[in-house]
Amino acid sequence: MTFHPRPQAGEATPWAFPAPERSTLGNGLTLLRCHRPGQQVVAVEVNLKAPLDAEPEGLDGVATIMARALSEGTDKHSAEEFAAELERCGATLDAHADHPGLRVSLEVPASRLAKALGLLAEALRAPAFDEGEVGRLVRNRLDEIPHEQANPQRRAAKELSKELFPASLRMSRPRQGTEETVARIDAAAVRAFYEAHVRPSTTTAVVVGDLTGIDLDAVLADTLGAWTGDTAAPRPVPPVTADDTGRVIIVDRPGAVQTQLLIGRIGPDRHDIVWAPQVLGTYCLGGTLTSRLDKVLREEKGYTYGVRAFGQVLRSTADGKGASMLAISGSVDTPNTGPALEDLWQVLRTLAAEGLTDAERDVAVQNLVGVAPLKFETAASVAGTLADQVEQELPDDYQARLYARLADTGTAEATSAVVSAFPVDRLVTVLVGDAAQIEEPVRALGIGEVTVVGN
């Protein structure tokens, strides 16, 4: 019997994060385009410079209501008509507000790009902000807040922000507002916020997908390029300050069978040279099921289904006024809250004393860098990352250079970065759980002053 020869593996194709082409439209709107052959669903991300700290005093949440209202009808189409037009294009349109600004996301088949961009441009330049629709969005948001308050993860995040940041800083308050502030929002407030901050000269659009056969310049000229508006001086950016004195805040939930924990402090943003080593070291600490935290708290002790360590950019600016949240998050069963925290602190102390191993570093690099070609297979993932770079005032080649930097980072450098990120005496710990059961064991750990607050 004749057997076919065993096929041999070919050489791996070199991969690099897609490089965009940058230009400016006649109305001042900045454009990043990226042709991705084969990506028949085109992704469009629009960055609007309407940060949360620009919200008027007492109207926290108006940026979120404005974002939601952008697809709730225009001067030309009612809300129902606008939704029907999007559906006929096979398009989805979403928007949300965060500390750096407002983001509008569109996905549409390449064959319907022109029509969908026309609808997007219509929403941006001529939103209706109908009194009835804004009122409905406000009521919906007010209905959401009690559910968020009941969610242990959301409640912990809210308390950590309140503890870390001074009350004068917008980051200390919920991104989407409180019941008190949201209840004050009306159509006039939404319109005023829109007119103050939304204009083409401070907007960036990212278009990613298969642009074969599409005259994008002509399409843009008739859609986003037809949007007009005045210019605006850059807004002053307040510096981010925080108090990370080691302490514990227990949000009391009598009878809770689990304790939600969130341990955090602020750190540098992505402009800092330490970011790449910090990403690598944090991944070794708590980025995967094989990380140090999971090995001890999940595999050895069985306290939890998983604990994660991460860094999340809050605001990133080229002038050094940005910051990130460095945190460890997870949940443990109530009786083992004290032992779990004791073991977690011991993991941090051991890491500081002994450092990471070369094997841990190698696995982290393989996982973070090696999966990049899969992570960015879709146009939406590429567009989202490019929009993040714009939002954080990073160069267009930042992501590509980040992967190269991760690959070059040594074990000692990663160790130094993660130890500096999570010092055992400079962490604010929020516990959402049954104070009657967990307060005394936590006090006995000596990881900081313990305060109990109501739910």
Backbone torsions as a table, in degrees:
resi	resn	phi	psi	omega
1	MET	NA	135.6	-179.5
2	THR	-97.7	126.2	179.0
3	PHE	-101.5	143.9	174.5
4	HIS	-71.4	142.9	178.7
5	PRO	-62.7	145.8	179.9
6	ARG	-65.3	130.4	179.4
7	PRO	-66.3	144.3	179.6
8	GLN	-101.9	145.3	178.2
9	ALA	-69.1	139.8	177.4
10	GLY	-86.5	177.1	178.7
11	GLU	-74.5	139.4	179.0
12	ALA	-65.7	137.3	178.6
13	THR	-75.9	128.2	178.7
14	PRO	-58.1	139.4	-179.3
15	TRP	-125.2	141.5	174.5
16	ALA	-144.1	149.1	178.4
17	PHE	-60.3	135.8	-175.8
18	PRO	-56.6	136.4	178.8
19	ALA	-94.9	125.4	-179.4
20	PRO	-83.9	162.0	172.2
21	GLU	-103.3	124.4	-173.7
22	ARG	-103.8	138.3	176.5
23	SER	-153.8	175.4	179.0
24	THR	-129.9	130.7	177.9
25	LEU	-77.1	166.8	-176.7
26	GLY	-61.3	-26.3	-179.4
27	ASN	-87.4	4.7	178.2
28	GLY	96.5	-7.4	179.6
29	LEU	-69.7	132.5	178.8
30	THR	-85.7	136.9	-177.0
31	LEU	-124.7	132.8	168.8
32	LEU	-118.4	121.8	178.4
33	ARG	-118.8	148.1	-178.1
34	CYS	-145.8	109.9	-179.4
35	HIS	-79.9	121.6	-178.8
36	ARG	-124.5	91.0	-178.1
37	PRO	-52.9	134.6	178.9
38	GLY	92.5	-15.5	179.6
39	GLN	-88.0	88.8	-173.9
40	GLN	-77.8	-13.4	171.4
41	VAL	-98.3	113.3	-176.9
42	VAL	-86.6	135.9	177.9
43	ALA	-109.0	134.3	177.7
44	VAL	-125.2	126.5	175.7
45	GLU	-118.9	130.4	179.9
46	VAL	-118.0	122.3	176.8
47	ASN	-97.8	122.9	175.7
48	LEU	-111.5	129.7	-179.3
49	LYS	-79.1	76.9	176.6
50	ALA	-132.2	70.9	-174.1
51	PRO	-69.8	160.7	-178.0
52	LEU	-64.7	-31.0	-179.0
53	ASP	-73.0	-3.0	174.7
54	ALA	-89.6	-7.3	179.5
55	GLU	-63.7	139.2	178.9
56	PRO	-61.6	151.0	179.4
57	GLU	-58.0	131.7	179.3
58	GLY	84.6	0.9	-179.8
59	LEU	-122.1	34.7	175.1
60	ASP	-54.1	131.4	-178.6
61	GLY	105.7	-10.2	-178.6
62	VAL	-66.6	-31.1	177.3
63	ALA	-66.1	-39.2	178.4
64	THR	-66.3	-44.3	178.6
65	ILE	-62.9	-40.5	177.6
66	MET	-62.8	-42.4	179.5
67	ALA	-59.4	-45.8	-179.5
68	ARG	-67.6	-29.6	-177.4
69	ALA	-78.5	-15.4	-176.4
70	LEU	-61.2	-27.0	179.1
71	SER	-106.3	18.4	-177.9
72	GLU	-103.1	37.1	177.3
73	GLY	108.9	151.7	179.7
74	THR	-132.5	-178.8	177.8
75	ASP	-62.9	-22.4	-177.0
76	LYS	-99.1	-34.4	-175.7
77	HIS	-125.4	139.1	170.8
78	SER	-71.5	172.4	179.7
79	ALA	-58.5	-43.1	-179.7
80	GLU	-66.5	-42.1	-180.0
81	GLU	-66.3	-40.1	-179.6
82	PHE	-64.3	-44.0	178.7
83	ALA	-63.2	-38.6	179.8
84	ALA	-67.1	-38.2	178.2
85	GLU	-64.7	-41.7	177.0
86	LEU	-62.5	-43.1	-178.9
87	GLU	-63.3	-38.5	179.0
88	ARG	-65.5	-26.3	176.5
89	CYS	-83.0	-8.8	-172.7
90	GLY	68.4	28.6	-173.9
91	ALA	-106.5	154.8	171.0
92	THR	-121.9	141.2	-179.0
93	LEU	-132.0	128.2	-178.5
94	ASP	-138.7	156.2	178.3
95	ALA	-150.8	145.5	175.6
96	HIS	-150.7	157.6	-179.9
97	ALA	-112.5	143.3	177.2
98	ASP	-145.8	179.7	-174.9
99	HIS	-54.8	-43.2	-178.0
100	PRO	-72.6	-27.3	-176.1
101	GLY	161.1	-166.8	-177.6
102	LEU	-105.5	138.8	-178.3
103	ARG	-121.1	129.4	174.9
104	VAL	-114.0	128.3	-175.3
105	SER	-120.0	130.9	178.8
106	LEU	-127.4	134.4	170.3
107	GLU	-127.5	135.5	-174.7
108	VAL	-157.7	146.1	173.2
109	PRO	-57.5	142.5	-176.4
110	ALA	-55.3	-34.3	-177.9
111	SER	-67.3	-17.4	-178.6
112	ARG	-115.2	16.8	-175.2
113	LEU	-60.0	-43.9	-176.4
114	ALA	-60.0	-46.2	179.8
115	LYS	-63.6	-45.0	-178.2
116	ALA	-66.1	-39.8	177.6
117	LEU	-64.6	-31.9	175.5
118	GLY	-64.0	-41.3	177.9
119	LEU	-67.8	-40.5	177.9
120	LEU	-61.7	-46.7	179.1
121	ALA	-61.2	-38.7	178.2
122	GLU	-62.5	-42.3	180.0
123	ALA	-64.6	-35.7	-177.8
124	LEU	-77.8	-38.8	-173.5
125	ARG	-94.4	-18.9	-176.4
126	ALA	-143.7	54.5	178.2
127	PRO	-68.8	147.4	-176.6
128	ALA	-79.2	-42.4	-174.4
129	PHE	48.9	50.4	179.8
130	ASP	-63.2	139.7	-177.8
131	GLU	-56.6	-43.4	-179.2
132	GLY	-66.4	-41.8	-179.5
133	GLU	-68.7	-42.0	177.4
134	VAL	-62.9	-41.3	177.7
135	GLY	-60.6	-39.8	177.9
136	ARG	-65.0	-41.8	178.7
137	LEU	-64.8	-37.8	177.0
138	VAL	-64.2	-44.7	178.8
139	ARG	-62.9	-40.8	177.4
140	ASN	-60.7	-43.0	-179.8
141	ARG	-65.3	-40.3	178.1
142	LEU	-63.7	-33.1	177.0
143	ASP	-70.0	-29.1	-178.0
144	GLU	-73.8	-32.4	-171.1
145	ILE	-60.1	-45.3	177.8
146	PRO	-61.4	-34.1	177.5
147	HIS	-66.3	-40.8	177.3
148	GLU	-65.5	-37.9	178.8
149	GLN	-64.4	-30.4	-179.5
150	ALA	-80.6	-17.4	-179.4
151	ASN	-81.0	119.2	-175.9
152	PRO	-58.6	-38.2	-179.5
153	GLN	-66.2	-45.2	-180.0
154	ARG	-66.5	-38.2	-179.8
155	ARG	-65.8	-39.7	178.3
156	ALA	-64.7	-42.7	-179.9
157	ALA	-62.9	-40.5	178.8
158	LYS	-62.3	-43.5	-178.1
159	GLU	-69.4	-38.3	180.0
160	LEU	-63.9	-43.6	177.9
161	SER	-61.4	-42.1	179.4
162	LYS	-62.7	-38.2	-178.4
163	GLU	-75.1	-41.8	-173.8
164	LEU	-71.6	-44.6	-169.0
165	PHE	-103.0	148.8	176.0
166	PRO	-65.0	150.8	-176.2
167	ALA	-60.0	-25.2	-179.3
168	SER	-73.1	-17.0	-177.6
169	LEU	-91.3	132.7	-177.1
170	ARG	-59.3	-28.7	-178.8
171	MET	-65.4	-15.5	-180.0
172	SER	-77.3	-11.9	-174.2
173	ARG	-115.9	156.7	-177.5
174	PRO	-54.7	137.0	-177.5
175	ARG	-56.1	-39.9	-173.7
176	GLN	-99.9	16.4	175.1
177	GLY	87.7	171.0	177.6
178	THR	-108.8	172.1	178.6
179	GLU	-57.9	-39.9	-178.2
180	GLU	-65.8	-46.4	-176.1
181	THR	-75.8	-38.9	-179.1
182	VAL	-65.2	-36.3	-179.0
183	ALA	-62.2	-21.6	-179.0
184	ARG	-83.6	-12.1	-171.9
185	ILE	-78.0	132.2	174.1
186	ASP	-134.2	-179.8	-176.4
187	ALA	-60.7	-36.3	-179.7
188	ALA	-64.6	-39.4	179.1
189	ALA	-66.7	-40.4	178.3
190	VAL	-64.5	-44.8	179.2
191	ARG	-61.8	-41.9	-179.3
192	ALA	-64.7	-41.2	179.1
193	PHE	-65.7	-40.3	177.3
194	TYR	-60.4	-50.6	-176.1
195	GLU	-65.3	-28.3	-178.6
196	ALA	-78.5	-27.2	-167.9
197	HIS	-129.8	-12.1	-175.4
198	VAL	-105.8	115.4	-179.8
199	ARG	-159.3	153.8	-176.6
200	PRO	-63.8	-31.9	-174.8
201	SER	-67.2	-20.0	178.5
202	THR	-112.4	19.6	-176.1
203	THR	-112.8	144.0	174.1
204	THR	-125.1	132.8	176.6
205	ALA	-115.0	135.3	177.2
206	VAL	-114.9	126.4	179.7
207	VAL	-122.1	120.8	-176.8
208	VAL	-132.4	132.9	177.2
209	GLY	155.2	-173.8	177.9
210	ASP	-79.2	107.7	-176.0
211	LEU	-100.5	15.6	179.0
212	THR	-58.9	127.5	177.4
213	GLY	78.9	2.4	-179.9
214	ILE	-106.0	122.9	174.4
215	ASP	-83.9	83.4	-172.8
216	LEU	-61.5	-36.8	179.9
217	ASP	-61.2	-42.6	179.6
218	ALA	-68.0	-41.1	178.8
219	VAL	-62.2	-43.8	-179.4
220	LEU	-67.8	-35.9	179.6
221	ALA	-59.7	-34.2	-178.3
222	ASP	-88.7	-8.2	-174.5
223	THR	-122.0	-95.2	-178.8
224	LEU	-63.2	-30.9	-179.7
225	GLY	-70.9	-19.3	179.5
226	ALA	-85.4	-5.2	178.6
227	TRP	-75.5	128.2	-178.1
228	THR	-118.2	159.0	178.7
229	GLY	176.1	169.0	-178.0
230	ASP	-83.1	177.4	176.2
231	THR	-96.9	168.3	-179.4
232	ALA	-145.4	145.3	176.3
233	ALA	-73.2	146.4	179.0
234	PRO	-58.8	140.1	178.6
235	ARG	-77.6	141.6	174.2
236	PRO	-66.5	137.9	-177.9
237	VAL	-103.9	117.1	179.7
238	PRO	-70.1	141.1	178.6
239	PRO	-67.4	150.8	178.9
240	VAL	-89.7	120.5	175.7
241	THR	-119.9	151.3	-177.8
242	ALA	-155.2	155.7	176.8
243	ASP	-112.5	104.9	-178.8
244	ASP	-105.0	28.3	174.0
245	THR	-55.5	131.2	-176.5
246	GLY	-58.9	121.8	-179.5
247	ARG	-162.2	167.5	-177.8
248	VAL	-127.5	132.3	175.5
249	ILE	-120.0	122.3	178.0
250	ILE	-103.2	118.3	173.2
251	VAL	-89.0	110.2	-169.4
252	ASP	-74.6	123.2	172.8
253	ARG	-130.8	88.0	-177.1
254	PRO	-54.8	133.3	177.4
255	GLY	86.5	-0.9	-179.8
256	ALA	-63.5	133.3	-178.5
257	VAL	-88.3	-12.7	176.2
258	GLN	-130.1	156.2	173.7
259	THR	-112.6	121.6	174.2
260	GLN	-85.3	126.6	179.6
261	LEU	-116.8	140.9	175.8
262	LEU	-141.6	115.2	-175.4
263	ILE	-116.8	123.1	-174.5
264	GLY	-155.7	173.4	175.5
265	ARG	-163.6	173.9	177.1
266	ILE	-98.6	155.9	179.8
267	GLY	-142.5	-170.7	-177.3
268	PRO	-71.6	162.3	175.1
269	ASP	-94.3	-170.4	-172.2
270	ARG	-74.9	-7.1	175.2
271	HIS	-77.0	-19.0	-177.1
272	ASP	-76.0	140.2	-177.8
273	ILE	-64.1	-19.6	-177.8
274	VAL	-81.0	-7.2	-172.6
275	TRP	-59.2	-48.9	-177.4
276	ALA	-62.5	-50.3	176.0
277	PRO	-59.1	-35.1	179.3
278	GLN	-66.0	-41.1	176.4
279	VAL	-59.0	-44.8	-178.1
280	LEU	-65.5	-48.9	-179.0
281	GLY	-65.1	-39.0	178.9
282	THR	-65.7	-35.1	177.0
283	TYR	-64.0	-41.5	177.6
284	CYS	-64.4	-35.8	-178.9
285	LEU	-71.8	-45.9	-173.6
286	GLY	-159.4	35.6	-176.2
287	GLY	-97.2	-6.2	-174.5
288	THR	-157.7	173.3	-179.0
289	LEU	-63.2	-22.8	-179.3
290	THR	-97.2	9.9	-179.4
291	SER	-72.3	168.7	-177.1
292	ARG	-62.2	-42.4	-178.9
293	LEU	-63.1	-43.7	-179.7
294	ASP	-69.0	-36.4	179.2
295	LYS	-57.9	-41.3	-177.1
296	VAL	-84.4	-56.1	-171.5
297	LEU	-75.0	-29.8	-178.1
298	ARG	-99.2	-55.8	-173.3
299	GLU	-75.2	-47.2	-175.9
300	GLU	-80.7	-44.9	-172.4
301	LYS	-101.4	-23.0	179.2
302	GLY	69.0	27.7	-179.8
303	TYR	-76.6	-23.7	-166.0
304	THR	-152.3	162.2	172.0
305	TYR	-83.1	-15.0	178.9
306	GLY	166.3	145.0	176.1
307	VAL	-128.6	136.9	-177.8
308	ARG	-124.4	141.2	171.5
309	ALA	-110.6	140.0	-175.8
310	PHE	-157.7	163.3	172.1
311	GLY	-122.2	125.7	-178.4
312	GLN	-122.7	121.4	-179.3
313	VAL	-67.8	128.0	174.8
314	LEU	-92.3	-47.5	176.2
315	ARG	-155.5	135.7	-177.6
316	SER	-129.4	123.0	-178.6
317	THR	-133.9	149.7	-177.4
318	ALA	-68.9	-17.8	-177.8
319	ASP	-92.1	9.2	175.4
320	GLY	83.7	13.7	-179.4
321	LYS	-96.9	12.9	-178.9
322	GLY	-90.5	177.5	179.2
323	ALA	-163.9	159.7	174.3
324	SER	-127.4	160.1	172.9
325	MET	-96.6	122.5	174.9
326	LEU	-103.2	123.6	-170.7
327	ALA	-148.1	158.6	171.4
328	ILE	-124.4	128.8	-173.2
329	SER	-135.2	145.2	176.6
330	GLY	173.4	-176.0	176.3
331	SER	-138.2	146.6	-179.5
332	VAL	-132.7	159.3	177.8
333	ASP	-69.5	145.9	-170.9
334	THR	-53.7	-49.9	-177.1
335	PRO	-61.3	-23.9	-177.0
336	ASN	-102.4	17.4	-179.9
337	THR	-60.7	-48.1	179.4
338	GLY	-62.0	-52.9	177.8
339	PRO	-58.8	-37.4	-179.5
340	ALA	-65.4	-43.1	178.0
341	LEU	-66.1	-37.8	178.2
342	GLU	-61.9	-44.1	178.8
343	ASP	-68.1	-36.3	178.7
344	LEU	-62.8	-45.4	178.4
345	TRP	-64.0	-34.1	178.8
346	GLN	-67.2	-36.3	175.5
347	VAL	-59.6	-44.6	180.0
348	LEU	-64.6	-40.8	-180.0
349	ARG	-67.0	-41.2	178.6
350	THR	-64.4	-39.5	178.0
351	LEU	-61.4	-43.5	179.7
352	ALA	-66.4	-35.3	-176.6
353	ALA	-80.0	-38.0	-171.9
354	GLU	-111.0	-21.5	179.9
355	GLY	79.3	174.3	176.1
356	LEU	-79.1	161.8	175.4
357	THR	-98.3	160.0	176.7
358	ASP	-62.0	-34.7	179.7
359	ALA	-64.5	-41.8	177.9
360	GLU	-62.6	-43.9	179.6
361	ARG	-61.6	-43.4	-177.6
362	ASP	-64.5	-42.2	178.6
363	VAL	-64.1	-41.4	-180.0
364	ALA	-63.1	-44.3	178.0
365	VAL	-62.2	-44.3	179.8
366	GLN	-59.9	-43.2	-178.0
367	ASN	-72.6	-39.8	-176.6
368	LEU	-77.6	-42.3	-176.8
369	VAL	-88.9	-39.0	-175.0
370	GLY	-66.7	-28.6	-178.0
371	VAL	-87.6	-3.5	-175.7
372	ALA	-54.6	-44.6	179.7
373	PRO	-59.7	-31.8	177.3
374	LEU	-77.8	-39.3	-178.2
375	LYS	-60.7	-33.3	-175.6
376	PHE	-109.1	35.4	178.2
377	GLU	-72.6	-31.9	-176.8
378	THR	-94.4	154.3	177.2
379	ALA	-63.7	-35.1	-178.0
380	ALA	-63.7	-39.7	-179.6
381	SER	-67.8	-37.8	177.2
382	VAL	-67.8	-45.9	-179.3
383	ALA	-62.8	-40.9	179.5
384	GLY	-63.0	-40.6	179.7
385	THR	-68.7	-41.6	177.1
386	LEU	-63.3	-39.5	178.2
387	ALA	-66.6	-37.0	175.1
388	ASP	-59.8	-43.1	179.9
389	GLN	-62.0	-41.0	177.7
390	VAL	-63.6	-47.5	-177.7
391	GLU	-59.9	-33.9	-176.2
392	GLN	-98.9	12.3	175.5
393	GLU	58.1	41.7	178.8
394	LEU	-102.3	155.2	177.3
395	PRO	-67.7	157.9	-175.7
396	ASP	-64.3	-23.7	-179.6
397	ASP	-97.1	15.4	-174.7
398	TYR	-59.6	-47.7	-175.3
399	GLN	-61.8	-41.0	178.9
400	ALA	-63.0	-42.5	179.6
401	ARG	-69.9	-30.2	178.6
402	LEU	-63.6	-42.9	179.9
403	TYR	-65.2	-38.8	176.6
404	ALA	-64.4	-39.5	179.1
405	ARG	-66.2	-41.8	177.9
406	LEU	-59.8	-43.5	-178.7
407	ALA	-64.8	-28.8	-177.7
408	ASP	-90.5	-7.9	-176.0
409	THR	-74.8	129.1	-179.3
410	GLY	-87.3	170.3	-177.1
411	THR	-63.4	-43.5	-178.2
412	ALA	-64.0	-40.3	-179.5
413	GLU	-66.9	-41.9	178.2
414	ALA	-64.7	-39.6	178.0
415	THR	-61.5	-49.2	-179.2
416	SER	-58.3	-40.7	-177.5
417	ALA	-67.3	-45.0	-176.6
418	VAL	-73.7	-33.3	176.2
419	VAL	-65.7	-39.7	177.0
420	SER	-68.3	-31.0	-178.9
421	ALA	-71.5	-34.2	-175.4
422	PHE	-127.1	66.7	177.3
423	PRO	-71.5	135.8	-171.7
424	VAL	-64.9	-21.5	-177.1
425	ASP	-102.6	5.8	-178.0
426	ARG	-131.4	49.1	-179.2
427	LEU	-126.5	132.8	175.3
428	VAL	-94.9	121.6	-176.0
429	THR	-108.8	124.9	175.1
430	VAL	-112.0	128.2	178.7
431	LEU	-122.1	123.3	175.7
432	VAL	-104.8	106.6	-175.0
433	GLY	-175.6	-168.9	-176.7
434	ASP	-80.6	103.0	-175.9
435	ALA	-60.6	-34.6	-178.3
436	ALA	-60.2	-30.1	-178.4
437	GLN	-94.8	-29.5	-170.3
438	ILE	-106.5	-16.5	-173.1
439	GLU	-61.4	-52.1	-175.9
440	GLU	-64.6	-46.5	176.6
441	PRO	-58.6	-34.7	179.8
442	VAL	-72.2	-40.7	177.1
443	ARG	-58.7	-38.8	-176.3
444	ALA	-66.0	-17.7	-178.4
445	LEU	-74.4	-25.8	-179.8
446	GLY	69.9	32.0	-179.0
447	ILE	-94.2	6.3	177.6
448	GLY	145.2	164.8	178.1
449	GLU	-59.4	138.8	-177.9
450	VAL	-107.7	128.9	177.5
451	THR	-125.0	136.0	177.9
452	VAL	-107.5	129.6	178.3
453	VAL	-123.7	160.5	179.1
454	GLY	-75.5	165.8	-178.9
455	ASN	-73.7	NA	NA
